[in-house]
Amino acid sequence: MNTIILRSLDLNYFKGIRSLHIDFEAGMTSIYGDNATGKTTVYDALTWLLFGKDSSGSAKFSIKPTDIPGVTPMVTAILEINGEPMKLRKTLREKWSKPRGCAVAQYDGDTTEYTIDDVPRKEGEYKRMIAAIIDEGVFKLLTNVHAFARDLPWKERRKQLAEVCGLPDDKAILTSVPQFAELAAALGRRTVDEYKAVLTAERKGANKTLDSLPIRIDECERRVSELDVLDYDKAQADKSALDAQKGALLADLSRLDGGSLLTAAEADCRRYEADLKTLDAENAAHRASQNVPVQDDRPALSSKINELAWTLNNLDRMAEDCEKNIEAADAQLEEYRAVWRSIQAETFTGDICPTCGQKLPAIEAAQAKAKFEQDKADREARLVKDSDLIKQNQASQKVRHAELKEKAVRVREEYEQVKAQLDAYIPPEAPAIEDLPGYKERRAKVTQYIEEAREKIGRIQSDQQAERDRLNSQLSQLNMELTRVSQVLAAKAQLDETRARVDELKAEQRAQATALEEIDRKLAICEEFSRYRCQFITDSVNSRFKLARFRLFTQQINGGVADCCDVMVDGVPYADLNNAMQINVGLDIIQTLSEHYGLRVPLFVDNAESVTKLQEIATQVVRLVVSENDKELRIV
């Protein structure tokens, strides 16, 4: 531990002090004086001697007394550095010159002279030697109780704490906590924040895709509905029939040109006549097969009546159970409404400290109220969620009750119908003999084919050219109809492609939803780690201090956390502490900083009269005490 002790300080014509010599104790020295008697000037003299600035860090301040012209300000200090004395002196000397031809000397500004152990030094050499003893920034942090907690920007304060406390990085924390093993494995070379940024970007992309998919699916489904109104089965059947008719016409034209059409027509006529004989024989066999014994249906009807009666009784019992469940749900919902009104009536009363009975600071009161409102909102949300579940179950019970009643009506109607059927039932007589199904239609069609074949034979025998023209006319009409049917079937291919695209888009929608759930799960792990890290770092930092406590993270509205570095004592922000506590917190911080830097320097405590007991600290302390009765500085 390096130690710098201020043994003595001499001021000559420095600011408002004409001449002052102070011997300092190694432990504590108190300087008493009324306001504007020069207490702070003593501190300014030391900082100017070392760094050319006043105690507030400004290099632009009035060094020379304004009421005594032509004086030479000088500050001399005896420092003891690790037991070795060092004498420093800085003198501000005016420069005067007489220009040629001018009898009166002119003021040309000031020059500063530097000596160390009475040896003159150049400015650069002097500054390098001082810097080798102590860094200016470190000196300010270790000599001013407000430098760290009040004057240092919070980001610099946080950076200093990280350096002083040796805080671990994210990966070091992750490897020490098994529950974050998955997150540690996923990071790779990235930090948690970088990994979280990647997940957030992926989530944004997945959401963008999910937002666009319903529109694309809707467009495809509209196209499907437009194409699905066409009767494709009929179009395919029509095409097959038209192709067959076209083939027959082409065959007829070919045979007509080759002279074999008449022979083919005669063969067709004979084939149709044979088909007619076969059909008549099959119908005769069918009629003969219908001579079978009759069957009495009364036993089957009685069994059906018994089955329906049992079903009807069971439906009535299940409907009664549904009614009981609906009534129980109404009672539960009424209880929840009473609880809801009780929660709504609750008011916030937590702005009073339970320990001291005083009103909490605005920030803590706001945090407590926010927590109260959040708790209240959470309980209301749970009530709403539970009520919704009960309502959903009640609604399903009502639907089930209606379905049971409706089914009971249908079963009762069927029961009455079957019972009436049984009452009116008359055992059947011998069945009526019927033809084959469609026999008359089939026989009429075959007969028509025979007549058409005979007419065709007559036309061929009378005029072949007229037959050719007729066949070509029919062929032209068939080709037009085939073109129309082919267009319909082409739309069928487009319909199949569009349906397949709908399936692809829906599959992609499910995949994106699954991916989004996985991303949200990983983000939740990151958020859990962030909360753990916040607490871990905060505890690590605060363990290094006796009084001071640091709030290093703040909760944001969106649920995330943001870096900060606020000095607190028992939950009270530094700015709201009284002057005495601010000074003692500053001493606590300086004690830790001194241990980190391995350095102890003179510590100046301004307004020391406000503190009845200074926090213990292992360094030289200079108290600047306001004393109305001391019109001149008094050193104790």
C-alpha positions as CSV (number, residue, x, y, z in Angstrom):
1,M,0.0,0.0,0.0
2,N,1.5,3.3,-1.1
3,T,0.9,6.2,1.3
4,I,1.0,10.0,0.7
5,I,0.8,12.2,3.8
6,L,0.6,16.0,3.6
7,R,3.0,17.2,6.3
8,S,2.8,21.0,5.8
9,L,1.4,23.5,3.4
10,D,2.5,27.2,2.9
11,L,0.3,29.7,1.0
12,N,1.6,33.1,-0.1
13,Y,-0.7,35.5,-1.8
14,F,-2.8,32.6,-3.1
15,K,-6.4,33.7,-3.8
16,G,-7.6,35.4,-0.7
17,I,-4.8,34.2,1.6
18,R,-1.7,36.5,2.0
19,S,0.3,34.1,4.1
20,L,-0.5,30.9,5.8
21,H,1.5,27.9,7.2
22,I,-0.3,24.7,8.2
23,D,1.2,21.6,9.8
24,F,-0.9,18.5,9.3
25,E,-1.3,15.5,11.5
26,A,-0.9,12.0,10.0
27,G,-4.3,11.1,11.2
28,M,-6.9,13.9,11.3
29,T,-6.5,17.7,11.0
30,S,-9.4,20.1,11.4
31,I,-9.4,23.6,9.9
32,Y,-12.0,25.8,11.5
33,G,-13.2,29.1,10.0
34,D,-16.3,31.2,9.2
35,N,-17.6,31.3,5.7
36,A,-15.2,32.9,3.2
37,T,-12.2,32.7,5.5
38,G,-10.3,30.4,3.1
39,K,-10.9,26.8,4.1
40,T,-11.6,25.6,0.6
41,T,-8.7,27.7,-0.6
42,V,-6.3,25.4,1.4
43,Y,-7.7,22.4,-0.7
44,D,-7.5,24.5,-3.9
45,A,-3.8,25.3,-3.1
46,L,-2.9,21.6,-2.9
47,T,-4.7,20.7,-6.1
48,W,-3.2,23.7,-7.9
49,L,0.3,22.7,-6.7
50,L,-0.1,19.2,-8.0
51,F,-2.3,19.6,-11.1
52,G,-2.8,23.3,-11.9
53,K,-6.5,23.1,-11.1
54,D,-8.7,24.1,-8.2
55,S,-10.5,21.5,-6.1
56,S,-13.5,21.4,-8.4
57,G,-11.2,20.5,-11.3
58,S,-11.2,23.9,-13.1
59,A,-8.0,25.3,-14.5
60,K,-9.5,28.7,-15.0
61,F,-9.7,30.4,-11.6
62,S,-8.3,33.5,-10.1
63,I,-5.0,32.6,-8.3
64,K,-3.7,36.2,-7.6
65,P,-5.5,38.3,-5.0
66,T,-7.6,40.9,-6.7
67,D,-7.0,43.6,-4.1
68,I,-3.1,43.5,-4.1
69,P,-1.5,44.1,-7.5
70,G,2.0,42.9,-8.3
71,V,2.2,40.1,-5.8
72,T,3.7,36.7,-6.5
73,P,1.5,33.8,-5.5
74,M,3.4,30.7,-4.2
75,V,2.3,27.4,-2.7
76,T,4.8,25.1,-0.9
77,A,4.0,21.6,0.4
78,I,6.0,18.9,2.2
79,L,4.7,15.5,1.3
80,E,5.7,12.2,2.9
81,I,5.6,9.5,0.3
82,N,6.0,6.0,1.8
83,G,8.0,7.6,4.6
84,E,10.2,9.7,2.2
85,P,9.8,13.5,2.3
86,M,9.3,15.5,-0.9
87,K,9.1,19.3,-1.1
88,L,7.0,20.8,-3.9
89,R,6.7,24.5,-4.7
90,K,4.9,26.3,-7.5
91,T,5.2,30.1,-8.0
92,L,3.1,32.3,-10.3
93,R,5.4,35.2,-11.4
94,E,4.4,38.2,-13.5
95,K,6.4,39.0,-16.6
96,W,7.2,42.6,-17.4
97,S,9.1,44.1,-20.3
98,K,10.1,47.5,-21.7
99,P,9.5,47.8,-25.4
100,R,12.1,49.8,-27.3
101,G,11.3,53.5,-27.0
102,C,9.0,53.1,-24.0
103,A,10.1,54.2,-20.5
104,V,7.3,52.3,-18.7
105,A,7.4,48.5,-18.3
106,Q,4.4,46.6,-19.7
107,Y,2.7,43.5,-18.2
108,D,3.3,40.5,-20.6
109,G,1.4,37.9,-18.6
110,D,2.4,35.3,-16.0
111,T,4.9,32.5,-15.9
112,T,4.9,29.5,-13.6
113,E,8.0,28.2,-11.8
114,Y,8.3,24.7,-10.5
115,T,10.7,23.2,-7.9
116,I,11.0,19.7,-6.4
117,D,13.1,19.5,-3.3
118,D,14.3,23.1,-4.1
119,V,15.6,22.0,-7.5
120,P,14.0,24.0,-10.4
121,R,12.1,21.9,-12.9
122,K,10.6,22.5,-16.3
123,E,6.9,22.3,-16.5
124,G,6.8,19.0,-18.5
125,E,9.3,17.4,-16.2
126,Y,7.4,18.5,-13.1
127,K,4.1,17.2,-14.4
128,R,5.7,13.8,-15.3
129,M,7.2,13.5,-11.8
130,I,3.8,14.3,-10.2
131,A,2.0,11.8,-12.6
132,A,4.5,9.2,-11.5
133,I,3.5,9.7,-7.9
134,I,-0.3,9.8,-8.5
135,D,-2.7,10.0,-11.3
136,E,-4.9,13.1,-11.3
137,G,-8.2,11.3,-11.7
138,V,-7.3,8.8,-9.0
139,F,-6.3,11.7,-6.7
140,K,-9.6,13.4,-7.2
141,L,-11.5,10.1,-6.4
142,L,-9.5,9.5,-3.3
143,T,-9.5,13.1,-1.9
144,N,-13.0,14.3,-2.5
145,V,-15.9,12.5,-0.8
146,H,-18.3,13.6,-3.5
147,A,-16.1,12.8,-6.5
148,F,-17.3,9.3,-7.1
149,A,-20.9,9.3,-5.9
150,R,-22.0,12.7,-7.1
151,D,-19.5,14.2,-9.7
152,L,-18.6,11.1,-11.7
153,P,-20.9,10.2,-14.6
154,W,-22.8,7.0,-14.0
155,K,-21.2,5.2,-16.9
156,E,-17.7,6.0,-15.5
157,R,-18.9,5.1,-12.1
158,R,-20.0,1.7,-13.4
159,K,-16.8,1.2,-15.2
160,Q,-14.8,2.0,-12.1
161,L,-16.9,-0.5,-10.0
162,A,-16.3,-3.2,-12.6
163,E,-12.5,-2.6,-12.4
164,V,-12.5,-2.4,-8.6
165,C,-14.7,-5.4,-7.9
166,G,-13.3,-7.6,-10.7
167,L,-16.8,-8.5,-12.0
168,P,-17.0,-11.7,-14.1
169,D,-18.3,-11.7,-17.7
170,D,-21.4,-13.5,-18.8
171,K,-19.7,-16.7,-19.7
172,A,-18.0,-17.0,-16.3
173,I,-21.4,-16.6,-14.6
174,L,-23.1,-19.0,-17.0
175,T,-20.5,-21.8,-16.4
176,S,-21.1,-21.5,-12.6
177,V,-24.9,-22.0,-12.9
178,P,-26.1,-25.4,-14.3
179,Q,-29.6,-24.1,-15.1
180,F,-28.1,-21.9,-17.9
181,A,-26.0,-24.7,-19.5
182,E,-28.2,-24.6,-22.6
183,L,-27.7,-20.8,-22.9
184,A,-23.9,-21.2,-22.4
185,A,-23.7,-23.8,-25.2
186,A,-25.7,-21.6,-27.6
187,L,-23.6,-18.5,-27.1
188,G,-20.5,-19.5,-28.9
189,R,-18.3,-16.4,-29.3
190,R,-21.2,-14.1,-28.6
191,T,-22.3,-12.4,-25.4
192,V,-25.8,-12.9,-24.0
193,D,-26.8,-9.5,-25.3
194,E,-25.5,-10.3,-28.8
195,Y,-27.2,-13.7,-28.7
196,K,-30.4,-12.0,-27.5
197,A,-30.2,-9.5,-30.4
198,V,-29.9,-12.4,-32.9
199,L,-33.0,-14.1,-31.3
200,T,-34.9,-10.8,-31.5
201,A,-34.0,-10.4,-35.2
202,E,-35.1,-14.0,-35.8
203,R,-38.3,-13.4,-33.9
204,K,-39.0,-10.3,-36.0
205,G,-38.5,-12.3,-39.2
206,A,-40.7,-15.1,-38.0
207,N,-43.5,-12.6,-37.0
208,K,-43.2,-10.9,-40.4
209,T,-43.5,-14.2,-42.2
210,L,-46.5,-15.3,-39.9
211,D,-48.2,-11.9,-40.6
212,S,-47.9,-12.4,-44.4
213,L,-48.9,-16.1,-44.5
214,P,-52.7,-15.6,-43.7
215,I,-52.9,-13.1,-46.6
216,R,-51.2,-15.5,-49.0
217,I,-53.3,-18.5,-47.8
218,D,-56.5,-16.4,-48.2
219,E,-55.6,-15.5,-51.8
220,C,-55.0,-19.2,-52.6
221,E,-58.2,-20.3,-50.9
222,R,-60.2,-17.6,-52.8
223,R,-58.8,-19.0,-56.0
224,V,-59.7,-22.5,-54.9
225,S,-63.3,-21.5,-54.2
226,E,-63.5,-19.9,-57.7
227,L,-62.2,-23.1,-59.4
228,D,-64.0,-25.6,-57.1
229,V,-67.5,-24.7,-58.4
230,L,-66.8,-26.5,-61.7
231,D,-67.9,-30.1,-62.0
232,Y,-64.7,-31.8,-62.9
233,D,-66.0,-35.4,-62.6
234,K,-68.7,-34.6,-65.1
235,A,-66.2,-32.9,-67.4
236,Q,-63.9,-36.0,-67.2
237,A,-66.8,-38.3,-67.9
238,D,-68.0,-36.0,-70.7
239,K,-64.5,-36.0,-72.2
240,S,-64.3,-39.8,-72.1
241,A,-67.7,-40.1,-73.8
242,L,-66.8,-37.5,-76.4
243,D,-63.5,-39.2,-77.1
244,A,-65.3,-42.5,-77.6
245,Q,-67.9,-40.8,-79.9
246,K,-65.1,-39.1,-81.8
247,G,-63.3,-42.4,-82.3
248,A,-66.5,-44.0,-83.5
249,L,-67.1,-41.1,-86.0
250,L,-63.5,-41.3,-87.3
251,A,-63.8,-45.1,-87.6
252,D,-67.1,-44.6,-89.5
253,L,-65.5,-42.1,-91.8
254,S,-62.6,-44.4,-92.4
255,R,-64.8,-47.4,-93.1
256,L,-67.1,-45.2,-95.4
257,D,-64.1,-44.3,-97.5
258,G,-62.9,-47.9,-97.6
259,G,-66.3,-49.2,-98.5
260,S,-66.7,-51.3,-95.3
261,L,-69.1,-49.0,-93.4
262,L,-72.1,-50.9,-94.6
263,T,-70.7,-54.2,-93.5
264,A,-69.8,-52.7,-90.1
265,A,-73.3,-51.2,-89.7
266,E,-74.9,-54.5,-90.4
267,A,-72.5,-56.2,-87.9
268,D,-73.5,-53.6,-85.3
269,C,-77.1,-54.2,-85.9
270,R,-76.7,-57.9,-85.4
271,R,-74.7,-57.3,-82.2
272,Y,-77.4,-55.1,-80.8
273,E,-80.1,-57.7,-81.6
274,A,-78.0,-60.3,-79.8
275,D,-77.6,-57.9,-76.8
276,L,-81.4,-57.5,-76.7
277,K,-82.0,-61.3,-76.6
278,T,-79.4,-61.6,-73.8
279,L,-81.0,-58.8,-71.8
280,D,-84.5,-60.4,-72.1
281,A,-83.1,-63.8,-70.9
282,E,-81.4,-62.2,-67.9
283,N,-84.6,-60.4,-67.0
284,A,-86.6,-63.6,-67.2
285,A,-84.1,-65.3,-64.9
286,H,-84.3,-62.4,-62.5
287,R,-88.1,-62.6,-62.3
288,A,-87.9,-66.3,-61.7
289,S,-85.5,-65.8,-58.8
290,Q,-88.0,-63.6,-56.9
291,N,-90.2,-66.4,-55.9
292,V,-89.0,-66.6,-52.3
293,P,-90.7,-66.9,-48.9
294,V,-91.9,-63.7,-47.1
295,Q,-90.4,-62.5,-43.8
296,D,-92.3,-61.3,-40.6
297,D,-90.7,-58.0,-39.3
298,R,-92.6,-57.7,-36.0
299,P,-89.8,-59.3,-33.7
300,A,-87.2,-56.8,-35.2
301,L,-89.6,-53.9,-34.6
302,S,-90.2,-54.9,-31.0
303,S,-86.4,-55.1,-30.4
304,K,-85.9,-51.7,-31.9
305,I,-88.6,-50.2,-29.6
306,N,-86.8,-51.6,-26.5
307,E,-83.4,-50.2,-27.7
308,L,-84.9,-46.8,-28.3
309,A,-86.6,-46.7,-24.8
310,W,-83.3,-47.5,-23.1
311,T,-81.4,-44.8,-25.2
312,L,-84.1,-42.2,-24.3
313,N,-83.9,-42.9,-20.6
314,N,-80.1,-42.6,-20.7
315,L,-80.3,-39.2,-22.6
316,D,-82.6,-37.8,-20.0
317,R,-80.3,-38.8,-17.2
318,M,-77.2,-37.2,-18.9
319,A,-79.3,-34.0,-19.6
320,E,-80.0,-33.7,-15.8
321,D,-76.3,-34.0,-15.1
322,C,-75.6,-31.1,-17.5
323,E,-78.2,-28.9,-15.8
324,K,-76.6,-29.6,-12.4
325,N,-73.1,-28.7,-13.8
326,I,-74.5,-25.4,-15.3
327,E,-76.0,-24.4,-11.9
328,A,-72.7,-25.2,-10.1
329,A,-70.8,-23.0,-12.6
330,D,-73.2,-20.1,-12.0
331,A,-72.6,-20.4,-8.3
332,Q,-68.8,-20.4,-8.8
333,L,-69.0,-17.4,-11.1
334,E,-71.0,-15.5,-8.5
335,E,-68.3,-16.2,-5.9
336,Y,-65.6,-15.0,-8.3
337,R,-67.6,-11.7,-8.9
338,A,-67.6,-11.1,-5.1
339,V,-63.8,-11.7,-5.0
340,W,-63.4,-9.3,-8.0
341,R,-65.4,-6.6,-6.2
342,S,-63.2,-7.1,-3.1
343,I,-60.0,-6.7,-5.2
344,Q,-61.4,-3.6,-6.9
345,A,-62.1,-2.0,-3.6
346,E,-58.5,-2.4,-2.4
347,T,-56.5,0.9,-2.2
348,F,-52.8,1.5,-2.0
349,T,-51.5,2.2,1.5
350,G,-47.8,1.1,1.2
351,D,-46.2,4.6,0.9
352,I,-45.3,4.6,4.6
353,C,-42.1,2.9,5.7
354,P,-43.0,0.1,8.1
355,T,-39.8,0.6,10.0
356,C,-39.6,4.4,10.7
357,G,-43.3,5.3,9.9
358,Q,-42.2,8.0,7.5
359,K,-43.4,8.4,4.0
360,L,-41.2,6.6,1.5
361,P,-39.2,8.5,-1.1
362,A,-41.1,9.2,-4.3
363,I,-39.2,6.6,-6.3
364,E,-39.7,3.8,-3.7
365,A,-43.4,4.8,-3.2
366,A,-43.9,4.7,-6.9
367,Q,-42.2,1.3,-7.1
368,A,-44.3,0.0,-4.1
369,K,-47.5,1.3,-5.7
370,A,-46.5,-0.2,-9.1
371,K,-45.9,-3.5,-7.3
372,F,-49.3,-3.2,-5.5
373,E,-51.0,-2.4,-8.8
374,Q,-49.2,-5.3,-10.5
375,D,-50.2,-7.7,-7.8
376,K,-53.7,-6.5,-8.0
377,A,-53.8,-6.8,-11.7
378,D,-52.3,-10.3,-11.5
379,R,-55.0,-11.4,-9.1
380,E,-57.7,-9.9,-11.3
381,A,-56.1,-11.6,-14.4
382,R,-56.1,-14.9,-12.6
383,L,-59.8,-14.4,-11.7
384,V,-60.6,-13.5,-15.3
385,K,-58.7,-16.6,-16.5
386,D,-60.4,-18.9,-14.0
387,S,-63.8,-17.4,-14.8
388,D,-63.2,-17.8,-18.5
389,L,-62.4,-21.5,-18.0
390,I,-65.6,-21.9,-15.9
391,K,-67.6,-20.0,-18.6
392,Q,-66.1,-22.2,-21.3
393,N,-66.9,-25.4,-19.4
394,Q,-70.4,-24.0,-18.7
395,A,-70.9,-23.1,-22.4
396,S,-69.8,-26.6,-23.4
397,Q,-72.2,-28.1,-20.8
398,K,-75.0,-25.9,-22.3
399,V,-74.1,-27.0,-25.8
400,R,-74.0,-30.6,-24.6
401,H,-77.4,-30.2,-22.8
402,A,-78.9,-28.8,-26.0
403,E,-77.5,-31.6,-28.1
404,L,-78.8,-34.2,-25.6
405,K,-82.3,-32.6,-25.6
406,E,-82.2,-32.4,-29.4
407,K,-81.1,-36.0,-29.7
408,A,-83.8,-37.1,-27.1
409,V,-86.4,-35.4,-29.3
410,R,-85.2,-37.3,-32.4
411,V,-85.0,-40.6,-30.5
412,R,-88.6,-40.0,-29.1
413,E,-89.8,-39.3,-32.6
414,E,-88.1,-42.4,-33.9
415,Y,-89.6,-44.4,-30.9
416,E,-93.1,-43.2,-31.7
417,Q,-92.6,-43.9,-35.4
418,V,-91.3,-47.5,-34.8
419,K,-94.1,-48.0,-32.3
420,A,-96.7,-46.8,-34.8
421,Q,-95.0,-48.9,-37.5
422,L,-95.4,-52.0,-35.3
423,D,-99.0,-51.1,-34.4
424,A,-99.8,-50.7,-38.1
425,Y,-97.7,-53.6,-39.2
426,I,-99.4,-56.3,-41.3
427,P,-97.4,-59.4,-42.2
428,P,-96.3,-59.3,-45.8
429,E,-97.8,-61.2,-48.6
430,A,-95.9,-62.8,-51.4
431,P,-93.8,-60.2,-53.1
432,A,-94.7,-58.8,-56.5
433,I,-92.4,-60.0,-59.3
434,E,-90.3,-57.1,-60.7
435,D,-88.0,-56.7,-63.7
436,L,-84.2,-56.2,-63.4
437,P,-83.3,-52.7,-62.1
438,G,-83.2,-50.4,-65.2
439,Y,-84.4,-53.2,-67.5
440,K,-86.9,-51.0,-69.3
441,E,-84.4,-48.2,-69.8
442,R,-81.7,-50.6,-71.0
443,R,-84.1,-52.4,-73.3
444,A,-85.3,-49.1,-74.8
445,K,-81.7,-48.0,-75.3
446,V,-80.7,-51.2,-77.1
447,T,-83.8,-51.0,-79.2
448,Q,-82.9,-47.5,-80.1
449,Y,-79.4,-48.6,-81.1
450,I,-81.0,-51.3,-83.3
451,E,-83.2,-48.7,-85.0
452,E,-80.3,-46.3,-85.5
453,A,-78.2,-49.1,-87.0
454,R,-81.0,-50.0,-89.4
455,E,-81.4,-46.3,-90.3
456,K,-77.6,-46.0,-90.9
457,I,-77.7,-49.1,-93.2
458,G,-80.5,-47.4,-95.1
459,R,-78.6,-44.1,-95.5
460,I,-75.4,-45.9,-96.6
461,Q,-77.3,-47.9,-99.2
462,S,-79.1,-44.8,-100.5
463,D,-76.5,-41.9,-100.5
464,Q,-72.9,-42.3,-99.2
465,Q,-71.9,-38.6,-99.7
466,A,-74.8,-37.4,-97.5
467,E,-73.7,-39.8,-94.8
468,R,-70.1,-38.5,-95.1
469,D,-71.3,-34.9,-94.7
470,R,-73.4,-35.9,-91.7
471,L,-70.5,-37.6,-90.0
472,N,-68.2,-34.6,-90.7
473,S,-70.7,-32.3,-89.2
474,Q,-71.0,-34.4,-86.1
475,L,-67.2,-34.6,-85.8
476,S,-67.0,-30.8,-86.0
477,Q,-69.5,-30.4,-83.2
478,L,-67.7,-33.0,-81.1
479,N,-64.4,-31.2,-81.5
480,M,-65.9,-27.9,-80.3
481,E,-67.4,-29.7,-77.2
482,L,-64.0,-31.4,-76.6
483,T,-62.3,-28.0,-76.6
484,R,-64.7,-26.7,-74.0
485,V,-64.4,-29.8,-71.7
486,S,-60.6,-29.6,-72.0
487,Q,-60.6,-26.1,-70.8
488,V,-62.5,-27.1,-67.7
489,L,-60.1,-30.0,-67.1
490,A,-57.1,-27.6,-67.4
491,A,-58.7,-25.6,-64.6
492,K,-58.7,-28.8,-62.5
493,A,-54.9,-29.0,-62.8
494,Q,-54.7,-25.4,-61.6
495,L,-57.1,-26.2,-58.7
496,D,-54.9,-29.1,-57.6
497,E,-51.8,-26.9,-57.7
498,T,-53.5,-24.2,-55.7
499,R,-54.7,-26.7,-53.1
500,A,-51.2,-28.1,-52.8
501,R,-49.9,-24.5,-52.4
502,V,-52.4,-23.9,-49.6
503,D,-51.2,-27.0,-47.8
504,E,-47.6,-25.9,-48.2
505,L,-48.4,-22.4,-46.8
506,K,-50.3,-23.9,-43.9
507,A,-47.4,-26.2,-43.2
508,E,-45.0,-23.3,-43.3
509,Q,-47.3,-21.4,-40.9
510,R,-47.2,-24.2,-38.4
511,A,-43.4,-24.4,-38.7
512,Q,-43.0,-20.7,-38.2
513,A,-45.3,-20.8,-35.2
514,T,-43.3,-23.6,-33.7
515,A,-40.1,-21.7,-34.5
516,L,-41.5,-18.6,-32.8
517,E,-42.4,-20.6,-29.7
518,E,-38.8,-21.9,-29.6
519,I,-37.4,-18.4,-30.0
520,D,-39.6,-17.1,-27.2
521,R,-38.5,-19.9,-25.0
522,K,-34.8,-19.1,-25.6
523,L,-35.5,-15.3,-25.1
524,A,-37.2,-16.2,-21.8
525,I,-34.0,-18.0,-20.7
526,C,-32.0,-14.9,-21.7
527,E,-34.3,-12.8,-19.6
528,E,-34.0,-15.2,-16.7
529,F,-30.2,-15.0,-17.0
530,S,-30.4,-11.2,-17.2
531,R,-32.2,-11.1,-13.9
532,Y,-29.8,-13.6,-12.3
533,R,-26.8,-11.6,-13.6
534,C,-28.3,-8.3,-12.3
535,Q,-28.6,-9.8,-8.8
536,F,-25.3,-11.6,-8.9
537,I,-23.4,-8.5,-10.0
538,T,-25.2,-6.2,-7.6
539,D,-24.5,-8.6,-4.7
540,S,-20.8,-8.9,-5.7
541,V,-20.4,-5.1,-5.9
542,N,-22.3,-4.3,-2.7
543,S,-20.3,-6.9,-0.7
544,R,-17.2,-4.6,-1.1
545,F,-18.8,-1.7,0.8
546,K,-20.0,-1.1,4.3
547,L,-22.5,1.7,3.8
548,A,-22.8,2.3,0.1
549,R,-25.2,0.1,-1.9
550,F,-25.3,0.4,-5.7
551,R,-28.3,0.0,-7.9
552,L,-26.7,-1.3,-11.2
553,F,-29.9,-2.2,-13.1
554,T,-33.4,-0.7,-13.6
555,Q,-36.5,-2.6,-14.6
556,Q,-38.0,-1.2,-17.9
557,I,-41.6,-1.0,-18.8
558,N,-41.1,-3.7,-21.5
559,G,-39.8,-6.2,-18.8
560,G,-36.2,-5.8,-19.7
561,V,-33.4,-4.3,-17.7
562,A,-31.2,-1.3,-18.4
563,D,-27.7,-0.5,-17.0
564,C,-27.4,2.3,-14.4
565,C,-25.2,3.0,-11.4
566,D,-27.0,4.8,-8.6
567,V,-25.5,5.1,-5.1
568,M,-28.0,4.2,-2.4
569,V,-28.1,3.8,1.4
570,D,-30.9,1.7,2.8
571,G,-32.9,2.3,-0.4
572,V,-32.4,6.1,-0.3
573,P,-30.7,7.6,-3.4
574,Y,-27.5,9.5,-2.8
575,A,-29.0,12.8,-3.8
576,D,-31.7,12.5,-1.1
577,L,-29.3,11.7,1.7
578,N,-28.4,14.4,4.2
579,N,-25.0,15.9,4.0
580,A,-23.5,13.9,6.9
581,M,-24.6,10.6,5.3
582,Q,-23.3,11.7,1.9
583,I,-19.9,12.4,3.5
584,N,-19.8,9.0,5.3
585,V,-20.8,7.2,2.1
586,G,-18.1,9.0,0.3
587,L,-15.6,7.8,3.0
588,D,-16.8,4.3,2.6
589,I,-16.3,4.4,-1.1
590,I,-12.9,6.0,-0.9
591,Q,-11.8,3.2,1.6
592,T,-12.6,0.6,-1.0
593,L,-11.0,2.6,-3.9
594,S,-7.9,3.1,-1.8
595,E,-7.6,-0.7,-1.3
596,H,-8.1,-1.3,-5.0
597,Y,-5.5,1.3,-6.1
598,G,-3.1,0.4,-3.3
599,L,-2.8,4.1,-2.4
600,R,-3.7,6.4,0.5
601,V,-3.7,10.1,0.0
602,P,-4.9,13.1,2.1
603,L,-8.7,13.3,2.1
604,F,-10.5,16.6,2.4
605,V,-13.9,16.7,4.0
606,D,-15.8,20.0,3.4
607,N,-18.7,20.9,5.6
608,A,-17.4,18.5,8.2
609,E,-19.3,20.2,10.9
610,S,-22.4,18.4,9.6
611,V,-21.0,15.0,10.7
612,T,-21.0,14.1,14.3
613,K,-19.0,10.9,13.6
614,L,-17.0,10.3,10.5
615,Q,-16.9,6.8,9.0
616,E,-13.7,5.1,9.9
617,I,-11.0,5.2,7.2
618,A,-7.3,4.3,7.2
619,T,-6.0,7.5,5.5
620,Q,-5.1,11.1,6.4
621,V,-8.2,13.3,6.8
622,V,-8.4,17.1,6.7
623,R,-11.7,18.4,8.0
624,L,-12.9,21.7,6.8
625,V,-15.3,23.0,9.5
626,V,-17.5,26.0,9.3
627,S,-17.2,27.9,12.6
628,E,-18.9,31.3,12.9
629,N,-16.7,32.4,15.8
630,D,-13.5,31.8,13.9
631,K,-13.0,34.9,11.7
632,E,-9.5,33.6,10.8
633,L,-8.5,30.0,10.1
634,R,-7.8,27.9,13.2
635,I,-5.9,24.7,12.8
636,V,-6.5,21.9,15.3
